[in-house]
Amino acid sequence: MIFLRYVVRSYSHNRSRKSGPLCIFRFNASVFHGKGMPWFGMDIGGTLTKCAYFETKSANPDLHHQETELIKIVKKYFKENPRKGVAGQADIRLQMDNVSIGGRTGSVHFIRFPTSLMDDFFAIAKKHQLGKFISALGATGGGAYKFEERFATELNIKFAKFDEMDTLLNGMRLVVKMNRPKEVYYWYNPHPDEQNCNPPQEKDHLSRKEYDLNDPYPFVLVNIGSGVSILAVYGPHNYKRISGSSLGGGTFLGLCCLLTGCTTFEEAIALAAKGDHRKVDKLVRDIYGGDYKKFGLPGDLVASSFGNMNLPDHRLNISKFDLARATLVTITNNIGNIALMWAVNLKISRVVFVGNFLRVNPISAKLLGHAMSFWSRGTLEALFLEHEVRCLLLHLLKHYIIGSS
Amino acid sequence: MIFLRYVVRSYSHNRSRKSGPLCIFRFNASVFHGKGMPWFGMDIGGTLTKCAYFETKSANPDLHHQETELIKIVKKYFKENPRKGVAGQADIRLQMDNVSIGGRTGSVHFIRFPTSLMDDFFAIAKKHQLGKFISALGATGGGAYKFEERFATELNIKFAKFDEMDTLLNGMRLVVKMNRPKEVYYWYNPHPDEQNCNPPQEKDHLSRKEYDLNDPYPFVLVNIGSGVSILAVYGPHNYKRISGSSLGGGTFLGLCCLLTGCTTFEEAIALAAKGDHRKVDKLVRDIYGGDYKKFGLPGDLVASSFGNMNLPDHRLNISKFDLARATLVTITNNIGNIALMWAVNLKISRVVFVGNFLRVNPISAKLLGHAMSFWSRGTLEALFLEHEVRCLLLHLLKHYIIGSS
């Protein structure tokens, strides 16, 4: 039974901390007491586990003590984690302060850690008896299925499981509403005549523009995590998974680790930022000597990703930066290609790209934006969200609290 | 003006050499004298240059001398080429003996060499004055544009250029007609209940079956060379390029060279044959702990290609065989995925796969065959050609002789 009503107020990422608290959910206090604090949501993906929790000073001294203990454990986990480079970390940029939930004010924190370190998480959670403080948490992602039993038996924590795609779509609506019209943006090309050229190496001429997603339906949603899921979304509760690809963020990172010796996504992106994929790939002009005019394929277009790497002379002439860039361009273009096909075939003009692959990765976002516009001759719009990482977790918290009350 | 008529007779690869000669083209002798012998056709692709030439004993002693000289040069080229592993070589398996062309009997030879060695080809051709023996040749592929001027100025050989896709499609018709009904085949699954499982690692349970492509239209043609071109073919002269991908045979070979240290396509395929991609990729069950039932994704499905390679422990546990296999499976599945999408969206039930990527590569052919059937629930047919490498070159020879006479 749902006792709650929730109110979403306009929220700007840069709003003054002096303004009143942001009220995401307002609800019956009994729910609050039933759940214990802090509320905890986990999206356990193939590569990354993303968490959100609400930290607040409770008016009730007992509750406050419990909450503080738990927060200590959570923080300790990230400090104790010994593996450099793959340790979990707080997404401080995403933190939402001065938020009011159920009449209390506090902060929503966002944390991520590699799912491969789940064993470490369990060890620390057991050591600090996490199950004493929270008995349940909202969970989604593949790991909500994979780890459910372990959380129950080893930590005595139950999962309130939520479907990943439902949660993502509802979370998108929540975040767009909170931050409209600033939340959604696209990459604008101020020189449309350059549309006639292949997406160039440097996309710095593109500028970011707000896009008011007032009436979003229908749109194609491309969720790029370890792999890729593509949905056709026709209404708030009307969508279907139309396609997917196993070539996603996990492929980019895995190949980069093998090819360059890097160890983290951030490192791989930083390498890619300094590289030139054209030394690695075979371009249309490498094969045709120029454009392939019959089919309108420009000379700068990649004809064969990594297509020069069978040649010893070319292999000697490349750096790890070039390899990382080529990997990023290969994966990004392939995703763009598949998304474009579906959008064209379904006659849907808006494609929204989300997922952790796009985090700290403006190269891919710009490439997708430019390529979608180029190949559709300007008829398709590639859209991105400012706070898309928050989407799923915020809704997960909300759904957890409301849906299971 | 065309003086010629040509006759295509049924031809079987294994037909007895004692049977009468195969007559591919019958034509006016004046054309023969105008062209010089042997007729030479080149398909200059991004990675490989494929050649066909007709070797025969001429009744005319002068002509015979010229032809013999040229054949010597051609053979010398392949012997002189010093680079081990990337040297050109005759496709002896494809050789067509006892063929009658214009009243003369001889053999059609097929040769390939890496396009990257074109400089070596020019050096030897100049040394042996190739231009003294032939003044023109039929050419297609991107290199027909890229190298046209060099052939003219350095070797005094003119190109009769033919569009690659026209030539390929006409060549397919020619070869299918010559060898019907044996030419076209598919991979048959004798255990259709296994359709419910993800395409397994080993596809040895699949058996090859003839497919009588009597009325071929419409079909989707997927041409996998260095990159991939996808055509929708509605009739003999009615087709359009609907899509493509830069992730093709060149990507497989390039990545394998980087990841395993191999140097040739054959070596890369041999490595892949011994590997297990499941050690490299992240599977649905690695993320979900089993199937992802909501979307009908089986646990064995690859969720993220190379998705385990960001983890040091996993990297220690793999071999170059596994890496080659994962690369092959990644590229093959991506091509199958894109081809499937187009076939489904265009409501075309037959997909014909051709291109040098499929040469000595039954793993990919079986994977494509099984995956197309699996994902379409048996409604799509993945078809292959027995002598598809011949298609384009045979038609190129034919078109060159007839079309420019």
Boltz contact constraints between the chains, C-beta under 6 A:
constraints:
  - contact:
      token1: [A, 46]
      token2: [B, 282]
      max_distance: 6.0
  - contact:
      token1: [A, 46]
      token2: [B, 287]
      max_distance: 6.0
  - contact:
      token1: [A, 46]
      token2: [B, 303]
      max_distance: 6.0
  - contact:
      token1: [A, 46]
      token2: [B, 304]
      max_distance: 6.0
  - contact:
      token1: [A, 116]
      token2: [B, 311]
      max_distance: 6.0
  - contact:
      token1: [A, 142]
      token2: [B, 287]
      max_distance: 6.0
  - contact:
      token1: [A, 142]
      token2: [B, 288]
      max_distance: 6.0
  - contact:
      token1: [A, 145]
      token2: [B, 288]
      max_distance: 6.0
  - contact:
      token1: [A, 145]
      token2: [B, 289]
      max_distance: 6.0
  - contact:
      token1: [A, 146]
      token2: [B, 288]
      max_distance: 6.0
  - contact:
      token1: [A, 146]
      token2: [B, 289]
      max_distance: 6.0
  - contact:
      token1: [A, 226]
      token2: [B, 282]
      max_distance: 6.0
  - contact:
      token1: [A, 226]
      token2: [B, 304]
      max_distance: 6.0
  - contact:
      token1: [A, 226]
      token2: [B, 307]
      max_distance: 6.0
  - contact:
      token1: [A, 227]
      token2: [B, 303]
      max_distance: 6.0
  - contact:
      token1: [A, 227]
      token2: [B, 304]
      max_distance: 6.0
  - contact:
      token1: [A, 241]
      token2: [B, 295]
      max_distance: 6.0
  - contact:
      token1: [A, 246]
      token2: [B, 302]
      max_distance: 6.0
  - contact:
      token1: [A, 246]
      token2: [B, 304]
      max_distance: 6.0
  - contact:
      token1: [A, 246]
      token2: [B, 305]
      max_distance: 6.0
  - contact:
      token1: [A, 247]
      token2: [B, 305]
      max_distance: 6.0
  - contact:
      token1: [A, 247]
      token2: [B, 334]
      max_distance: 6.0
  - contact:
      token1: [A, 248]
      token2: [B, 304]
      max_distance: 6.0
  - contact:
      token1: [A, 250]
      token2: [B, 282]
      max_distance: 6.0
  - contact:
      token1: [A, 250]
      token2: [B, 304]
      max_distance: 6.0
  - contact:
      token1: [A, 250]
      token2: [B, 307]
      max_distance: 6.0
  - contact:
      token1: [A, 251]
      token2: [B, 305]
      max_distance: 6.0
  - contact:
      token1: [A, 251]
      token2: [B, 306]
      max_distance: 6.0
  - contact:
      token1: [A, 253]
      token2: [B, 310]
      max_distance: 6.0
  - contact:
      token1: [A, 254]
      token2: [B, 306]
      max_distance: 6.0
  - contact:
      token1: [A, 254]
      token2: [B, 307]
      max_distance: 6.0
  - contact:
      token1: [A, 254]
      token2: [B, 309]
      max_distance: 6.0
  - contact:
      token1: [A, 254]
      token2: [B, 310]
      max_distance: 6.0
  - contact:
      token1: [A, 255]
      token2: [B, 306]
      max_distance: 6.0
  - contact:
      token1: [A, 257]
      token2: [B, 309]
      max_distance: 6.0
  - contact:
      token1: [A, 257]
      token2: [B, 310]
      max_distance: 6.0
  - contact:
      token1: [A, 258]
      token2: [B, 309]
      max_distance: 6.0
  - contact:
      token1: [A, 282]
      token2: [B, 46]
      max_distance: 6.0
  - contact:
      token1: [A, 282]
      token2: [B, 226]
      max_distance: 6.0
  - contact:
      token1: [A, 282]
      token2: [B, 250]
      max_distance: 6.0
  - contact:
      token1: [A, 287]
      token2: [B, 46]
      max_distance: 6.0
  - contact:
      token1: [A, 287]
      token2: [B, 142]
      max_distance: 6.0
  - contact:
      token1: [A, 288]
      token2: [B, 142]
      max_distance: 6.0
  - contact:
      token1: [A, 288]
      token2: [B, 145]
      max_distance: 6.0
  - contact:
      token1: [A, 288]
      token2: [B, 146]
      max_distance: 6.0
  - contact:
      token1: [A, 289]
      token2: [B, 145]
      max_distance: 6.0
  - contact:
      token1: [A, 289]
      token2: [B, 146]
      max_distance: 6.0
  - contact:
      token1: [A, 295]
      token2: [B, 241]
      max_distance: 6.0
  - contact:
      token1: [A, 302]
      token2: [B, 246]
      max_distance: 6.0
  - contact:
      token1: [A, 303]
      token2: [B, 46]
      max_distance: 6.0
  - contact:
      token1: [A, 303]
      token2: [B, 227]
      max_distance: 6.0
  - contact:
      token1: [A, 304]
      token2: [B, 46]
      max_distance: 6.0
  - contact:
      token1: [A, 304]
      token2: [B, 226]
      max_distance: 6.0
  - contact:
      token1: [A, 304]
      token2: [B, 227]
      max_distance: 6.0
  - contact:
      token1: [A, 304]
      token2: [B, 246]
      max_distance: 6.0
  - contact:
      token1: [A, 304]
      token2: [B, 248]
      max_distance: 6.0
  - contact:
      token1: [A, 304]
      token2: [B, 250]
      max_distance: 6.0
  - contact:
      token1: [A, 305]
      token2: [B, 246]
      max_distance: 6.0
  - contact:
      token1: [A, 305]
      token2: [B, 247]
      max_distance: 6.0
  - contact:
      token1: [A, 305]
      token2: [B, 251]
      max_distance: 6.0
  - contact:
      token1: [A, 306]
      token2: [B, 251]
      max_distance: 6.0
  - contact:
      token1: [A, 306]
      token2: [B, 254]
      max_distance: 6.0
  - contact:
      token1: [A, 306]
      token2: [B, 255]
      max_distance: 6.0
  - contact:
      token1: [A, 307]
      token2: [B, 226]
      max_distance: 6.0
  - contact:
      token1: [A, 307]
      token2: [B, 250]
      max_distance: 6.0
  - contact:
      token1: [A, 307]
      token2: [B, 254]
      max_distance: 6.0
  - contact:
      token1: [A, 309]
      token2: [B, 254]
      max_distance: 6.0
  - contact:
      token1: [A, 309]
      token2: [B, 257]
      max_distance: 6.0
  - contact:
      token1: [A, 309]
      token2: [B, 258]
      max_distance: 6.0
  - contact:
      token1: [A, 310]
      token2: [B, 253]
      max_distance: 6.0
  - contact:
      token1: [A, 310]
      token2: [B, 254]
      max_distance: 6.0
  - contact:
      token1: [A, 310]
      token2: [B, 257]
      max_distance: 6.0
  - contact:
      token1: [A, 311]
      token2: [B, 116]
      max_distance: 6.0
  - contact:
      token1: [A, 334]
      token2: [B, 247]
      max_distance: 6.0
  - contact:
      token1: [A, 341]
      token2: [B, 341]
      max_distance: 6.0
  - contact:
      token1: [A, 345]
      token2: [B, 345]
      max_distance: 6.0
